[in-house]
Amino acid sequence: MAGDLSATISKTMLFSGLDPDDLRRLAGIARESTLSAGQNLFEQGDESDGLYIVVTGILRIYLTAEDTREATINLLEDGEVIGEMGLLDGLQRSAGVAALTDAKLIFIPREPFMALLDTSPKLARSIILMLCERLRAANAQVDQAIFHDLRHRLLVLLRHLAVIHGRVEDDVSIVDLELTQGTLAQMLGASREAVNKQLRALAKEGRIAVKGAHIEIFRSAKA
């Protein structure tokens, strides 16, 4: 079992550069878990107890306002990690996480992980690089929100989803996720009605095509 976990952990971007000994030690403290579609992994404000690796499935990261409204800020899938900030500082979860599809996860508890971190420079470097990547992504989101209109942000988001959670074929990018307009609106910080209006306008202009659960974005569609 530890060998299987070690092989799975080594496939993640965060832990792919670790020595076999560090991977074995990580596998020794890790355990597997599962989530059903729609089930919460944890909620914003929960105590942080460790880090999760997505083995299979798609999970959404969301923020909750005081009036209980939710805003989806990211989607994570195979090989990505969840809860790295709480893993390091031990503070409450800064966002909630729920499964969009059935998911299989690997959980790495905080205390034994921190003990391992103290003895592994490569692991510490990997954590630093991951946090830099998260910060750059957050800066890009702020840039989109401040300097671009909803239509531009919608096209950028759809292309991003196609690359990360779909596929690109010739002159078309295809979003394979079964996302509701409400979820897209949450990720854009807009109303569902406004997103629906933009989707219909883009489809009428021939820049995108909505086919059942799929959205196709044509290369000629400039953001």
C-alpha positions in Angstrom: 0.0 0.0 0.0 2.8 2.5 0.9 4.5 1.7 -2.4 1.3 2.5 -4.3 0.8 5.8 -2.4 4.5 6.7 -3.0 4.0 6.2 -6.8 0.8 8.3 -6.8 2.3 11.1 -4.7 5.4 11.3 -7.0 3.0 12.1 -10.0 2.0 15.4 -8.4 3.7 18.6 -9.5 4.4 19.5 -5.9 6.2 16.3 -4.9 7.5 15.1 -8.3 11.1 16.2 -7.6 11.5 14.5 -4.2 14.0 11.8 -3.5 12.6 8.2 -3.2 13.3 8.3 0.6 11.2 11.4 1.1 8.4 9.9 -1.0 8.4 6.8 1.1 8.3 8.9 4.2 5.4 10.9 2.8 3.6 7.7 1.9 4.1 6.4 5.4 2.1 9.3 6.9 -0.5 9.5 4.2 -3.9 7.9 3.9 -6.6 7.6 1.2 -10.1 9.0 1.3 -13.0 9.5 -1.1 -15.7 12.1 -1.7 -19.0 11.8 -3.5 -20.2 14.4 -6.0 -21.6 17.4 -4.1 -19.9 16.4 -0.8 -17.9 19.0 1.1 -14.2 18.2 2.0 -14.1 21.1 4.4 -15.7 24.6 4.9 -14.2 28.0 5.2 -13.2 28.6 8.8 -12.7 24.9 9.6 -9.5 24.0 11.5 -6.6 23.1 9.3 -5.4 19.5 9.8 -3.4 18.8 6.7 -3.0 18.8 2.9 -5.0 16.8 0.3 -3.9 15.5 -3.1 -6.5 15.0 -5.8 -6.0 11.5 -7.2 -9.1 11.5 -9.4 -12.1 13.8 -9.7 -12.7 17.5 -9.9 -13.1 19.7 -6.8 -14.2 23.4 -6.6 -12.7 26.0 -4.2 -15.2 28.5 -3.0 -15.6 31.5 -0.7 -18.6 32.1 1.5 -19.9 35.6 2.3 -21.6 36.5 5.6 -25.0 36.3 3.9 -24.1 32.7 2.8 -23.6 33.5 -0.9 -20.8 31.5 -2.4 -18.2 32.4 -5.0 -16.3 29.6 -6.8 -12.7 30.8 -7.3 -10.9 27.7 -8.7 -11.3 24.1 -9.9 -8.8 21.4 -9.1 -8.3 18.0 -10.6 -5.9 15.0 -10.8 -2.4 15.8 -9.3 -3.3 19.1 -7.7 -3.1 19.9 -4.0 -5.5 21.5 -1.6 -4.9 23.2 1.8 -1.2 24.1 1.5 -1.6 27.4 3.4 -3.3 25.8 6.4 -0.8 23.0 6.2 2.0 25.5 6.8 0.5 28.1 9.2 -2.1 25.9 11.0 -4.7 28.7 10.8 -8.3 28.2 9.8 -9.2 27.2 6.3 -9.4 30.3 4.1 -11.8 28.7 1.6 -14.2 25.8 1.4 -13.8 22.8 -0.9 -16.5 20.6 -2.4 -16.5 17.8 -5.0 -18.0 18.5 -8.4 -17.6 14.8 -9.3 -16.8 11.6 -7.3 -13.2 12.0 -6.1 -10.4 10.0 -4.6 -7.9 11.9 -2.4 -4.7 11.4 -0.4 -4.6 13.1 2.9 -1.2 14.2 4.5 -1.7 15.3 8.2 0.0 18.5 9.3 2.1 17.6 12.3 4.1 14.7 10.8 4.4 16.6 7.5 6.0 19.6 9.4 8.5 17.2 11.0 9.4 15.9 7.6 9.6 19.4 6.1 12.3 20.3 8.8 14.5 17.5 7.4 14.0 17.9 3.6 15.4 21.0 1.8 13.9 19.7 -1.5 10.4 19.4 0.0 10.8 23.0 1.4 11.8 24.3 -2.0 8.8 22.6 -3.6 6.5 24.2 -1.1 8.0 27.6 -1.8 7.6 27.3 -5.6 4.0 26.1 -5.2 3.2 29.2 -3.1 4.8 31.5 -5.6 2.7 29.9 -8.3 -0.5 30.4 -6.3 0.4 34.1 -5.7 1.0 34.7 -9.4 -2.3 33.1 -10.2 -4.0 35.3 -7.6 -2.4 38.4 -9.1 -3.6 37.4 -12.5 -7.2 37.0 -11.2 -7.0 40.5 -9.7 -5.7 41.9 -13.0 -8.6 40.3 -14.9 -11.2 41.6 -12.4 -9.9 45.1 -12.3 -8.8 45.9 -15.9 -11.2 43.8 -18.1 -14.9 43.7 -18.8 -17.1 40.6 -18.3 -16.9 39.4 -21.9 -13.1 39.4 -21.9 -13.0 37.6 -18.5 -15.5 35.0 -19.7 -13.5 34.1 -22.8 -10.3 34.0 -20.7 -11.9 31.7 -18.1 -13.4 29.4 -20.8 -10.0 29.0 -22.5 -8.4 28.4 -19.1 -10.9 25.7 -18.3 -10.4 24.1 -21.7 -6.7 23.9 -21.2 -6.8 22.7 -17.6 -10.0 20.7 -17.5 -10.8 20.0 -21.2 -8.9 19.7 -24.5 -7.7 21.8 -27.4 -8.2 20.4 -30.9 -7.0 22.3 -34.0 -8.8 25.7 -34.0 -11.2 25.0 -31.1 -10.8 24.7 -27.3 -13.4 22.5 -25.7 -14.6 22.7 -22.0 -15.6 19.2 -21.1 -16.9 20.1 -17.6 -20.6 20.1 -16.9 -20.6 23.6 -15.4 -23.8 25.6 -14.8 -24.0 29.2 -15.7 -24.3 29.8 -11.9 -20.8 28.3 -11.4 -19.3 30.3 -14.2 -20.9 33.4 -12.7 -19.4 32.6 -9.3 -15.9 32.2 -10.8 -16.3 35.6 -12.5 -17.9 37.5 -9.7 -20.9 38.3 -11.8 -24.6 37.5 -11.9 -25.9 34.4 -13.7 -28.1 36.6 -15.8 -25.1 38.7 -17.0 -23.1 35.5 -17.8 -26.1 34.1 -19.7 -26.4 37.3 -21.8 -22.7 37.2 -22.7 -22.8 33.4 -23.6 -25.8 34.0 -25.9 -24.1 37.0 -27.5 -20.8 35.1 -28.1 -22.7 32.2 -29.5 -24.7 34.5 -31.9 -21.4 36.0 -33.0 -20.0 32.6 -33.8 -17.2 32.9 -31.2 -18.3 30.0 -29.1 -20.8 27.1 -29.4 -22.7 25.5 -26.5 -23.3 21.8 -27.2 -25.0 20.1 -24.4 -22.6 20.0 -21.5 -19.7 21.2 -23.6 -18.6 24.7 -24.6 -16.4 25.2 -27.7 -14.3 28.3 -28.0 -13.0 29.0 -31.5 -9.5 30.3 -32.0 -10.7 33.3 -33.9 -12.6 34.4 -30.7 -10.4 37.2 -29.4 -10.8 38.1 -25.7 
